[in-house]
Amino acid sequence: MSLWAIDSPNVELRPNTSESELQTLIRAVYKQVLGNAHLLDERLATAESQLRDRKISVREFVNTVAKSELYQSLFFSSSSQYRFIELNFKHLLGRPPADQAEISEHVRIYNEQGYDAEIESYIDSEEYQKSFGENIVPYVRSTSSQIGIKNVTFNRTFTLLRGVASSDSARKAKLISDVGSNLPTSIKAPAAGSSVNSTSKRFLIKAVKGSANPPTRLGKLEYVVNYNQLSGQVQNIHRTGGKIISITEVA
């Protein structure tokens, strides 16, 4: 099961997209924006039809899903405001909030302009357009080495992603203390009884040396680490000038 990859598989709506591919794309949107796509009982039939007829783009479909009563019931009505905002970053921009200033700005947008404006502030942003354009389904994109992305973003993203089937149901913000205090976020082992057992999970980290651009065979590095060693190894690779290619769970 690949958790992190430098080339996240883009799911894109193209002119020749088949009905089967369209359904795959729709499920990808639901999974990214709503989570637990395989448990989804509600579908936005009208918006799906408009997407099928190319009356709306994938970006507009994402906008509709994020403004739906279902999204609001899952992530807004029953969650703290900070949790709602960090999930909006995850679902709509594919990354965690960078700092307290970003969170404060989105608190301001919601308080002054309302729910729809808060959602639009992500989807209509230059960042969204550069990352996904009109027809690529948003995906988690802050789990590989990128220019301008700090190492702590890896850990914050992993904190938001851990436990895909249930993590988004948490009502309290997961990052607010670390982000608000500008503190590093550690990768913590799951609690006892979690569906993820840290003692049995190992991860293959593929990286390249900082000077290997483009990567060469001699410049490639691989590490197999336990769950509780993951954060330290990622930090060490970055500290020595390396670049993460992927992090993959192994048997």
Buried (B, 14 or more C-beta within 10 A) or exposed (E): EEBBBBEBEEBBBEEEBEEEBBEEBBBBBBBBBBBBBEEEEEEBEEBBEBBBEEEBBBBBBBBBBBBBEBBBEBBBEEBEBBBBBBBBBBBBBBBBBBEBEBBEEBBEBBEEEEBEEBBBBBBEEEEBEEBBEEBBBBBBBBBBBBEEBBBBBBBBBBBBBBBBEEBBEBEEBBBBEBBBEEEEBBBBBBEEEEEBEBEEBBBBBBBBBBEBEEBEEEBEBEBEBBBBBBBEBBBBBBEEEBBBBBBBBEE
